[in-house]
Amino acid sequence: MSAVLDKAPLTAHTEGQRQPWAAVVQLARFEARKLLLCAPVLGTFALYVVWIVWRMPSTGNGFPALQDVDRATQTGPMLPALAVMLCANQAVLRSRRQDTDRHFGVLVLEPWRRTVAHVLSVVPVVALTALLVAAQFTWAVLEPGSVGRGSVNELLVGPLTVLLAGAVGVLLARVVRSPFAAPMLLVLAFFSTLFLGAVASGGEGSATRWLVPMVGSSSSTSLPSDLLGRPAAWHALYLLGLALTAALAAVLINGGRTKTVAALLVVAIGLGTWGAVGQAGKVPKATITAREVATVTPEKVQSCERHGRATYCAYPEWMPRATTWANVTDHVQSLAGGTAAQEHLLVRQRVDARYGMDGDGAIQASPVPYQVTVGTGWGGPRVPEFAAAVSAVLVLRTEKASEQMCDGRMVTIMWLALSWQSNPLAELSKVRLDDSITGSALVLSPTDPMSMTAEQTTVVRELFKAGSTSVAPKVKAHWAELTAPKVTTARVAELLGVKAPVGADKCS
C-alpha cells in the first residue's frame, strides 16, 4: 500500500516533465480567452469596428489611394493596444491580488513558463487586430475608384503595436508587482506617447521620428507609391524586435534563465536595434531623384490616353481614373462656345513630390496653352475644383492667366464648371474656400485659387436659378464677348439675361 502511494507522485511528476509545453499551451489558451473577454479589450475592439465602419465610406471621398489607406490602418489599433496592455498586466497580477501565488510552488509548471503562457495569450488578440486591419484595407481595395498599391509592412504596424503593448504589460507586471501597477501603466503610456511624439516630430530626415509605433505624415496629398520613401520594413522590424525583447525580458526576470532564453533575448535586441538603425537612415538618393523628375518633368514618367477631344496623362497608378476625368471634361466643354468647344485639351496630372510626405504646397499654374492640371485626389470637392480648372482654360487659354483675372469672365468660368451638375449651388459651396454661396471668396482649383467677387457670386446664383437649358444657347451665342478681357460682370449678366448687379468688379 505504501509502495503504491510512494510511486504515484513520481508518475505524475514524470508525466508533467514530459509535457511541460502542453501545459503552457493550455494555460495560454485559458488566458487568451480571459484577455479577449476583458471588458476594456471588448469595448475598445467594438469601438475599433465602429470606427472602421464609420470612416471607410468617406476615405479618399470614395476614391482612395491604397498607399494612403495602409497607413490609415495604423490609427485604429492604438486604443485596443492600450486596453491589451492593461488587461495583460492585470492577468499576470491576478494571482497576487487573489493571494494564490503561494500555491504555485506545488504545481509542475515553473513560474517562467507561466510568463510564457501570458505572453502567448496576446497572440489571438494580435490576430484579431490583423483581421480587422485586413478588413479595413480590403474594403478600400474593393472601392470602384481605388488606385495605387499598399504596403504589407505598413499594414503590420497595427498588429505589431498590439503585440508590443501586450508584451510590455506582461513585463511591467513582473517588474512592478503592485495592484496599482495597471492604472499607473496607463498614465505612463499616455505621457510616454506625448513625450515620444514630441521627440519624433522632426522632418522626413529626423532619426527620432520613427521611435513611436505610428508615424503619420503632415501632407494631405497622395504621392505615387514609389516616391513615399518611408522605411516601413525597417519600422516593422523595429516594432517586432521591441515586442520580442519585452516578452523575453519578462521570461528572464521570472526565472527563465536558460541559455536558450538568453540567446533569444540577444537576437531580439539585435533585431530591434537593426530596425532602429535602418529606419533612422535618410531617404535614398534614387527616391529623391525620382521625386524631382515626377515633379518637374512628369511627362517622363507618365502614361497617356486619348478620350474624346482631350488627352489624359497621369502617373501609371492613376491611369484608371482617366475615364472619370474625361466625363467631367466632356460635360464642361460641351457647354463652351466658339473654338473652345472643339479645342484639344491636354489634362496632365501634377504633384509636388520633392518634399515627400512632409510637403503640402500648392502646384503652380501651368503657362502651357490648353493644358489642365489634375491632382492625385478625387471625389467630393476635387470634382468641382477640376471642373473649374477645365473651364478656366477654355475661357482664358492658360491656367496662368487666371492669376491676373479680375473681371466678368469669372461668371462664365463658374457657370461652365458647375451648371451641368445636379445641384450646382451645393457644388459652388464645395469649390469655395469658405464653403459659402454668398459674398466674395477664393475659388479652389488643382493649382492656384481664383478670386470671385460678391457681384459675380450673385450673377452665378441667378444663372443657376434660370437653368442650364435657357442659359446655354446665350453662352454659345455671345461666347466671344463673354470671354473678352475686361468684360464687366454687369455686361455678362446682361448678355445672359439675368439682373445685373450693382457695383464694379473689385477683386480682394
N, C-alpha and C positions, 0 to 999 in steps of 0.2 A: 504493500500500500504506500509506504513512504517512498519507495523507488519510483513509483509512477508519479507521485507528486513532485519529486525532485526533477524528473525529466521534462515535465510539461512546460515550465518556464523556458528551459533551454530550447525546446522545439519552437515555441512562439518567437523567441529571440532570433533563432536561426532563420525562420521564415521572414521576420522583419528585415534582417540584414540582406536577405536575398532580393527583396523587392523594395528598397528604400525609395526609389524614384516613382514607383507606382503609388506610394502613399503621398508623395509630393504632388503628383498629378491630381489625385483625388482631392487633396486639400485645396489645390489651385482652382479646381472646378467649383468647389463649395464657395471659396472666397470670391470667385468671379461672379457667381450668381448673386451673392450678397452685394457686391460692388455695383452690378447693373441695377439692382433694386434699391440702392441707396437713394434716398429722396432727392438730395441735391443733384445727383447724376441723372436720375429720371427727369427731374424738372428742367435741367439745362439742355438735355438732349431733345426734350419736347419743344423747348424754345428754339433750338437749332433747326428742327424740322419746320417749324412755323416760319422762321426767318428765311429758309430756303424757298418755301412756297410763296412767301410774300415778295421776296427780292427778285427771283428769277424772271418773272414775266417782263420786268422793266429793265433787265440787264441789257445794256447797249441799245436801249429803245427798241428791243426786239431784233436787233441786228448785231449780235455780239461778235467780238474778235476773240477767238479761243485763247490767244496768248495773253489776254487780259483776264479771262474767266478763270484760268488755272490759278492766278494769284488771288482772285476774289474768293476762292475756296479756303483760303488760309484764315480768314477773319472769323468765320462761324465756329470753328473748333476751340477758340480761345476760352470761351466761357465753360464748356464742358471740361476742358483741361483743368481749370481751377477746381471744379467740383470733384473730378477724379483725384486730384492731389489731396483734397480734404478728406474724401471718403477712404482712400487708400491709407492715409495716415491714421484715421480712426480705426480702421480694420486691424492694423498692426497693434495699436494700443488697446484694443478691446479686452485682451486677456488681463492687462494691467488694471483697467477700470473695473473689471468684474472679479478681480483677485483670483485668477486661475493660473497665473504664472507658475506658482509653486507646484502645480500638478504636472507640468510639462516634463519634469525630471524623471518621471516613471514611464514616459512614453518612449517608443522606439525612435520616433522622428527627432533628429537633432534640431536645436534652435536655428542653426543657419539654413537647414533645409526648409524650415517653416518660412524663413525670409524669402527663399527662392520661390516658394509657393505664392507668397503675397505678390512678388514681382510678376510671376506668370499670370496672376489673376487679372492683371491690367491688360493682357493681350486681347481678350474678347472685346473690351471697350475700345481698344485701338482699332480692331477690325470693324466695329460698328461705325466708328468715325470714318474709316476708309470707305465704307459702303456709302455713307452719306455724301462724302466728297465726290465719289464716283457718280452718284445720282445727280448731284448738282452740275457736274461737268457734262454728263450725258444729256441733261436737259438742254444745255446750251448748244451742244453738238446737233441736236435734233431740231433746233430752230431753223426754219427755212432760210433765214438771212444770215446765218453764221458763216464766218470766214476764218482763215488762219489755222494755226495748229497750236495745241497746248504742249506743256512740258510735264512729263511724268515726275520729274524731280520737284517741280513746283507743287504738284498735287500731293507729294509725300509729306510736305511740311505740316499740314494739319494733323494727320495721324501721328507723325513723329513728335509733335508738340504734346499731344495727349500722352504718348509713351513717356516722354521726358517728365511730364508733370506727375504721372503715377510713380515713376521711379524715385523722384525727389521726395514725394510724400512718404514712401517706404523708408528711404534713407534718413530723413529727419526724425521719423518715429523711432529709429534705432539710436539716433544720436541724442535726441531730447525726449526722454521718456516721461512726459508730463501730460496730464489731462487737458492742460491749456495749450498744448503744442499745436493742435489743429487750428484753433482760431488765430493764434499768433502766426501760423504759417500763411494764412490768407493775407494778413496785414503785411507780412514780409514780402509775399509775392506781389502785392499791389504796389508797394513802394519800390521794390526792385525793378518792376516793369517801368515805372515812371523814371527811375534813375537811368536804367539802361536805354530807355527811349531817348532821353536827353543826350546821353553819351553817343548814341548811334544816329544822331540826327545830321551827321555830316553828309556831304555830297556823294556823288557816284564813286569818287576815288577814295572815300573815307575807309580806313581799315577797321573802324569800330562799329559802323552802321549795321553790320551783319551779326553782331553779338546777340541780338534779340531773336526769338523764334520767327516772328513775322516781320518782313521788311517790305513795306509798300513803296509807292512811287508818288512823287508830287505832281506828275503830269496827268492830264486827263485825255491826252492824245494817244491813240493806238499807233504803235510802230510795227513795221514788219518784224516777224518773229526772229529773223536772223540778225536784227540790229539791236536787240534788247541789251545784250551784254551783261546779263545777270548771272552770277556764279551759282546757279540753282543746284547743280550736282554737288559742288563743294559744301553748300549750306546744308543740304540733306545729310551729307556725311558728317558734318559738324554736329547736327542735332542727334543723329544716331550715336555718335561717339559719346556725347554728353549723357544720353539716356543710359547707355550700357555702363558708363563709368559710375553713375549714381547707383544703378542696380547692383553692380558687382562690389562697390564700396559698402553697401548695406549688408551684403552677404559676408564680406570680410570682417566687418565690425562685429557681426553677430556670431563669430566663431568659425566661419568657413575659411580658416587659414591654411588651405591646401595649396600645393604648387599649381594646380590647375586654375583655381580661382585667382591666384596672384598673377599667373601668366595672362589670363583673360583680361584682368584689370589693366595690365600694362598695354595689351593690344587695344583695349577700349580707349585708354588715354591717348594712345598713339593715333587712333582714328580721329578722335575729336580734335587733336592738335593739327593733324594733317588737313582736316577740313577747315579749321580756323585759318591756317596759313593760306590755303588755296583760295578761300573766299575773300581774303584781305587783299588779293592781288589787284592790279589795275586792269582796266578794260583792255583787251587785246588790241594791238595796233591794227590788225586786219579789220576788226569791227569798227574802229574809229574811221578808217579809210572808207569802209563801205557806207558808213553813215554820211560822210561827206559827199560821196558820189550820189547816194539816193536823194540827198537834199539839193545839191547844186545842179547836177545833171541827171535828173531822174529818167530821162529818155534812154539812158544807157542800161538801165536795169528793169525797164517796164515792158509789158506786152500791150498790144493794141488790137482793137476790134472795131469794125465799122457797123454802125446801126443807123439806118435811115440816112440822114444828111450829115451826121456827126461821127467823128472818130473818137473812141474812148481808149485812153492809155492809162494803165494802172500797174501798181506793184502786183506781181503774179498772184498773191494770196487774195487780192480783192477783185480780180477779173470777173468772178461770177456775178458781181453787182452791176456790171456794165448794162445789162438789160434793164435793171431798175432805174439807173441813171437816165437811160435813153427814154424811158417812159415820161419822166419829168421834162427832159429837154424837148421832146416832141410836142408836149402839151403847150409849153411856153412859146415855142417857135411858131406853132400853128396860129397863134393869136397876133403875131407880128405882121407888119405890112411892108411894102416896098421890097427892096432886095434882101432885107434881113430875113424874110420868110423863107428864102431859098439859100441862105448863106451856109457854107460848110463850116461847121464848128469843130474845134479840137478841144475835147474835155480831157484834161490831164490831172491825174491825182498827184497832189503835192503835200509834203510834210517836212517839217524841220526836225531832222533826227540827230543833228550834230551834238546836242547836249543829252542824248539818251533819254532815260526815264525821268530826269530832273528838269527837262526843258518843256516849256509850255507857251512859247512865244507865238505871236501872230505870223501868218505866212504873208509875205509881201505880194502885193497885187502884180499881176503879170502885164508887161507892156506889149506882149505879142498880140497882134490883131486877131480877134475872134478865137482866142484861147480862153477857156473857162477852167477855173480851178475847182476840184472836188477834194474833200478831205477824206480821212480814213474812218470817220464816224458816219452813221446814217440813222434814219428813223427819227421821230419826234421833231425837234426844231431844225435838225440838219436838213430836212427836206425843203422847207421854205427858204432856208438860207442858200441852198444850192440853186433853187429856182430864181431867187433874187440875183445871184451871180450870173446865171444864164441870160436873164432879161436885161441886166445892166450891160453885158457885152453886146447884145443885139441892138440896144439903143445907143451906146456910147462907142462901140467898136473895140475898146480895150478895157480891161479891169482897171488899169492905172488911171484912166480918165475919170473914174468915179471919185478920186481923191479931191479933185478941184471942182466938182459939180455942185452947184447951188442954185437950181432953177426948177422950172416946172417939169423937166424930164423925169424927175423922181416919181411923179404921179404915174407916168406911163410905165416906168420900170416896175413899180409895185403892182399896178393893175395886171401887167403881163405875168408877173410871178405868181399871183395868188388868185386871180379871178376864176380860174378853172377848177379850183379846189371846191369840195362840197361845202365847206364852212370857211370862206375866205377871212372873215373877221377873226376867227379863232387862230388861223394861221398867221394873221397880221400880228397878234399879240405874241406869238411864239418867236417871230423873227426880230422883234424889237427888244432892245436891251432891258427895258424896264417892264416888259410884258404888258404894255398899255395899248389902248386903241384910240387914245386921245392925246392931244398935245404933241410937242416935239419929242424926238427920240433918235437914238442911233439904231440903224438897221444892220443887223449882223449878216455876214456872209463868210464863206471859207477864207477870204483874205481880209483886208482892212474894211471896217464898217463904213456905211454910208450915212449921211445926215438927212433927216426928214423933219420938215418944219410942221408946226401945228396946222397951218393952212393946207399944206399938202396932205396931211392926215385926214383932214375934213373932206377934201375932194375925193380921196381914195375911198373913204367910207360911203360917200354918196354914190360913187360909181358901183360899188358892190351892191348897194340897195337897188340901183337901176337894173342890175342883172347883166350878165355877160352877153346875152342874146342881142340886147339893144345897143350895147356899147361897142361890141366887136366890129361891126361894119364901120362905125365912125373912126375907130382907131386905124383901120386899114385905109380908109379914105383920106385921112389927114396925117398920115404917118410922117411925111416929110416935115411938116410944121411942128408936130408933136415931139420930134426928136432933134429939132434945130437947137443949137446952143443959145442960151439966154432966153428961151421961151419962158414966159411967166406962168405961174400956177393959175392965175386968173384966166389967161388965154387958153390954157389946156382945158380948164373947166368949161369954158365957153364952147370950145370945139367939140367936146364930148357931151354937151347937153345937160350939164348939171350946174347948180348955183355956184357962182364964182365967189371965192372967199374975200374977206376984207383984210388988207394988209399985204405988204410986199414980201418977197422971198428973202428971209434972213436966216442963214444957217448959223447955228451956235458953234 
